[in-house]
Amino acid sequence: MRRLHHPAPETFRTPSGLTAHLWRGADAARAPVVLIHGYGSNVLFNWVKTGWLEPLAKHGRSILAVDLPGHGTSAEVDPAGVRAEDLLVDLRTLLVDHLQAGVSTAPVTVHGYSLGSRLAWQFAAANPELVALLVMGGSPASDRLFGLDSDAARRWAREGTPPRDGLTRAVVTVAAAMPDQNLPHVVELLLSLAQEPFDFAAAVPAVPTLVVAGEKDEIAVGASHLAQLVRRAGAAARFVEIPGRTHVNVLTSRIYKDSVLDALP
């Protein structure tokens, strides 16, 4: 993968089409960090170019960052039929086989952004023993994907015809902003995950949680409610709002990075 002044990571491909990039940290006793990017993004643009690797590496952390099927270095993978459970199983296997077996036996920090935060939430709920800290960045507070017009979304990805449905148009056209996209595959992952309605309240992770959102992030409106759900489940949770930041530029915020670094176990 392309990179910015970082050593080449070890790379693994999973059965569901995740491509995982592992940077081994200097301190094997410190809990590793797992990074899950958002829809239409990838490891390079979500985490590398926004400056997340350097501060984590300075803390001696190993970093496992994944490109979701159809995205980034997984762009050639057709995600049709992939379900959230497939991705969660592969994430667990990556943690057990490549982190706990060769990097650290400590529970990890799982940091998801946007769509990645939904997957991080589900992973922490299903595997609390593996998660020392959950970070939810730019997370929607409810599931909008189930209402997408699949035919219109696929037609846009193939032909560029804008969907008439406002929700579908607002969601799927985000992918076009990123360079070098395989648009049919990017959109197909979203539609595959949308086959199963998702409710944050259905399975709440009882693990320490940090929820972060930009003040002007229209996608993450109501994200503070996620921290409330975690507290009701019996775990510590905090919500941090980043002044003046949107869904896109909050990732470069120093306040965001410092909040995560301060919360790391």
C-alpha positions as CSV (number, residue, x, y, z in Angstrom):
1,M,0.0,0.0,0.0
2,R,1.1,3.6,-0.4
3,R,2.4,5.1,2.8
4,L,3.8,8.3,4.3
5,H,7.2,7.9,6.0
6,H,6.3,4.7,7.7
7,P,7.9,1.3,7.4
8,A,6.1,-1.2,5.3
9,P,3.5,-3.1,7.4
10,E,3.0,-6.8,7.5
11,T,-0.1,-7.5,5.4
12,F,-2.7,-10.2,5.7
13,R,-5.9,-11.0,3.7
14,T,-8.9,-12.6,5.4
15,P,-11.6,-14.9,4.0
16,S,-14.2,-12.1,4.0
17,G,-11.8,-9.8,2.1
18,L,-10.4,-7.6,4.8
19,T,-6.8,-6.6,4.2
20,A,-5.0,-6.0,7.5
21,H,-1.8,-4.0,7.9
22,L,0.2,-4.6,11.0
23,W,2.8,-2.2,12.3
24,R,4.6,-3.7,15.3
25,G,5.2,-1.4,18.2
26,A,8.3,-1.0,20.3
27,D,6.5,-2.0,23.5
28,A,5.0,-5.4,23.4
29,A,3.5,-5.0,26.9
30,R,1.2,-2.1,25.7
31,A,-2.2,-2.8,24.4
32,P,-2.3,-2.8,20.6
33,V,-4.7,-0.5,18.6
34,V,-7.1,-1.8,15.9
35,L,-8.2,0.8,13.4
36,I,-11.4,0.4,11.3
37,H,-12.0,3.1,8.7
38,G,-15.3,4.5,7.5
39,Y,-17.4,3.9,4.4
40,G,-15.8,5.1,1.2
41,S,-12.4,5.6,2.9
42,N,-9.5,3.3,3.6
43,V,-6.4,2.9,5.8
44,L,-4.4,5.5,3.8
45,F,-6.9,8.3,3.9
46,N,-8.6,7.6,7.2
47,W,-5.6,7.0,9.3
48,V,-2.2,7.5,7.6
49,K,-2.7,10.9,5.9
50,T,-4.6,12.3,8.9
51,G,-1.6,11.6,11.2
52,W,-2.8,8.8,13.4
53,L,0.1,6.4,13.1
54,E,2.9,8.7,14.5
55,P,1.3,9.4,17.9
56,L,0.3,5.8,18.4
57,A,3.8,4.6,17.5
58,K,5.4,7.1,19.9
59,H,3.5,5.4,22.6
60,G,5.0,2.1,21.6
61,R,1.7,0.7,20.3
62,S,1.4,-2.0,17.7
63,I,-1.2,-0.9,15.1
64,L,-3.5,-3.2,13.1
65,A,-5.4,-1.2,10.5
66,V,-7.9,-2.9,8.1
67,D,-9.1,-2.1,4.6
68,L,-12.7,-3.2,4.4
69,P,-13.8,-5.3,1.4
70,G,-14.0,-3.2,-1.7
71,H,-12.0,-0.4,-0.1
72,G,-8.3,0.6,-0.4
73,T,-6.0,-2.4,-0.9
74,S,-9.1,-4.6,-0.8
75,A,-10.7,-2.7,-3.8
76,E,-10.7,-5.7,-6.0
77,V,-12.8,-7.7,-3.5
78,D,-16.5,-7.9,-4.5
79,P,-18.3,-7.6,-1.1
80,A,-21.6,-8.9,-2.4
81,G,-23.1,-11.1,0.3
82,V,-20.6,-10.1,3.0
83,R,-22.3,-9.6,6.4
84,A,-21.2,-7.9,9.5
85,E,-20.7,-11.2,11.2
86,D,-18.2,-12.3,8.6
87,L,-16.1,-9.2,9.3
88,L,-16.3,-9.7,13.0
89,V,-15.2,-13.3,12.8
90,D,-12.2,-12.2,10.7
91,L,-11.3,-9.4,13.1
92,R,-11.3,-11.8,16.0
93,T,-9.1,-14.2,14.0
94,L,-6.7,-11.4,13.2
95,L,-6.4,-10.4,16.8
96,V,-5.8,-13.9,18.1
97,D,-3.5,-15.1,15.3
98,H,-1.5,-11.9,14.6
99,L,-1.7,-9.8,17.7
100,Q,-2.1,-12.0,20.7
101,A,0.1,-14.7,19.2
102,G,2.9,-12.5,18.0
103,V,2.6,-8.9,19.4
104,S,0.9,-8.7,22.8
105,T,-1.5,-10.7,24.9
106,A,-3.1,-7.6,26.2
107,P,-6.7,-6.7,25.3
108,V,-6.8,-4.2,22.5
109,T,-8.1,-0.7,21.8
110,V,-10.6,-0.9,19.0
111,H,-11.0,2.5,17.2
112,G,-13.7,2.7,14.5
113,Y,-14.7,5.7,12.5
114,S,-18.1,6.3,11.0
115,L,-19.2,2.9,9.5
116,G,-16.1,1.4,11.1
117,S,-17.4,2.5,14.5
118,R,-20.5,0.4,14.0
119,L,-18.3,-2.6,13.4
120,A,-16.1,-1.7,16.4
121,W,-19.3,-1.5,18.6
122,Q,-20.5,-4.9,17.4
123,F,-17.0,-6.4,17.9
124,A,-16.7,-5.1,21.4
125,A,-20.2,-6.3,22.3
126,A,-19.4,-9.8,21.0
127,N,-15.8,-10.0,22.4
128,P,-15.6,-7.9,25.5
129,E,-12.7,-10.0,26.9
130,L,-10.6,-8.8,23.9
131,V,-11.3,-5.1,24.2
132,A,-9.8,-2.8,26.8
133,L,-11.1,0.4,25.2
134,L,-13.6,1.1,22.5
135,V,-13.3,4.4,20.6
136,M,-16.3,5.5,18.5
137,G,-15.4,8.3,16.1
138,G,-17.9,10.1,13.9
139,S,-20.5,7.5,14.7
140,P,-24.2,7.8,13.6
141,A,-26.5,7.1,16.5
142,S,-29.0,5.1,14.5
143,D,-29.0,2.8,11.4
144,R,-29.9,4.6,8.2
145,L,-28.6,1.9,5.8
146,F,-31.7,-0.3,5.9
147,G,-33.7,2.4,4.0
148,L,-31.3,2.6,1.0
149,D,-32.6,2.1,-2.5
150,S,-30.3,-0.7,-3.6
151,D,-31.1,-0.6,-7.4
152,A,-30.6,3.1,-7.5
153,A,-27.3,2.9,-5.6
154,R,-25.9,0.2,-7.9
155,R,-27.0,2.2,-11.0
156,W,-25.2,5.3,-9.7
157,A,-22.0,3.3,-9.0
158,R,-22.1,1.8,-12.6
159,E,-23.5,4.7,-14.6
160,G,-23.3,7.9,-12.5
161,T,-27.1,8.4,-12.5
162,P,-27.9,10.2,-9.2
163,P,-30.5,8.4,-7.1
164,R,-33.8,10.3,-6.7
165,D,-34.2,9.1,-3.1
166,G,-32.5,11.8,-0.9
167,L,-31.2,9.3,1.7
168,T,-29.7,7.0,-0.9
169,R,-28.1,9.9,-2.8
170,A,-26.7,11.5,0.4
171,V,-25.1,8.2,1.5
172,V,-23.8,6.6,-1.6
173,T,-22.3,9.6,-3.4
174,V,-19.9,10.1,-0.5
175,A,-17.8,7.4,-2.0
176,A,-17.1,9.5,-5.1
177,A,-15.1,12.0,-3.2
178,M,-12.2,9.6,-2.6
179,P,-9.7,9.1,-5.4
180,D,-9.1,5.7,-7.1
181,Q,-12.3,4.1,-5.9
182,N,-13.8,0.9,-7.1
183,L,-17.3,2.5,-6.8
184,P,-19.4,-0.6,-7.5
185,H,-17.5,-2.5,-4.8
186,V,-17.5,0.3,-2.3
187,V,-21.3,0.7,-2.7
188,E,-21.8,-3.1,-2.6
189,L,-20.3,-3.4,0.8
190,L,-22.8,-0.8,2.1
191,L,-25.7,-2.5,0.5
192,S,-24.5,-5.9,1.8
193,L,-24.4,-4.7,5.4
194,A,-27.7,-2.9,4.9
195,Q,-29.4,-6.3,4.4
196,E,-29.4,-6.7,8.2
197,P,-31.0,-3.9,10.2
198,F,-28.8,-2.7,13.1
199,D,-29.7,-1.3,16.4
200,F,-27.0,0.1,18.7
201,A,-29.2,-0.7,21.8
202,A,-29.6,-4.4,20.9
203,A,-26.2,-5.4,22.1
204,V,-24.3,-2.8,24.1
205,P,-20.6,-3.4,24.8
206,A,-19.9,-3.2,28.5
207,V,-16.3,-2.0,28.0
208,P,-14.7,1.4,28.7
209,T,-15.7,3.6,25.8
210,L,-14.8,7.0,24.3
211,V,-17.2,8.6,21.8
212,V,-15.9,11.5,19.7
213,A,-17.7,13.7,17.2
214,G,-17.2,17.0,15.5
215,E,-19.5,19.8,16.6
216,K,-20.6,20.3,12.9
217,D,-20.8,16.6,12.0
218,E,-24.3,16.0,10.7
219,I,-23.7,12.3,10.4
220,A,-22.8,11.9,14.1
221,V,-25.7,13.9,15.5
222,G,-26.9,12.2,18.7
223,A,-23.6,10.2,19.1
224,S,-23.5,11.2,22.8
225,H,-26.4,8.8,23.3
226,L,-24.0,5.9,22.7
227,A,-22.0,6.9,25.7
228,Q,-25.2,6.8,27.8
229,L,-25.9,3.3,26.5
230,V,-22.5,2.1,27.7
231,R,-22.9,3.7,31.1
232,R,-26.3,2.0,31.5
233,A,-24.5,-1.3,30.7
234,G,-22.2,-0.8,33.6
235,A,-19.0,0.5,31.9
236,A,-17.3,3.9,32.0
237,A,-18.0,6.1,28.9
238,R,-17.2,9.6,27.9
239,F,-18.3,11.9,25.1
240,V,-16.0,14.4,23.5
241,E,-17.3,17.0,21.0
242,I,-14.7,18.7,18.9
243,P,-15.5,22.4,18.3
244,G,-15.9,23.5,14.7
245,R,-15.1,20.2,13.1
246,T,-17.1,18.3,10.5
247,H,-17.3,14.6,9.7
248,V,-14.4,14.9,7.3
249,N,-11.9,17.3,9.1
250,V,-12.4,16.0,12.6
251,L,-9.9,13.2,11.9
252,T,-7.0,15.7,11.8
253,S,-8.0,17.3,15.1
254,R,-5.3,17.4,17.8
255,I,-8.1,17.4,20.4
256,Y,-9.4,14.1,19.0
257,K,-5.9,12.5,19.0
258,D,-5.1,13.7,22.5
259,S,-8.4,12.4,23.8
260,V,-7.7,9.0,22.4
261,L,-4.1,9.0,23.6
262,D,-5.1,10.0,27.1
263,A,-7.7,7.2,27.3
264,L,-5.4,4.4,26.1
265,P,-5.0,1.7,28.7
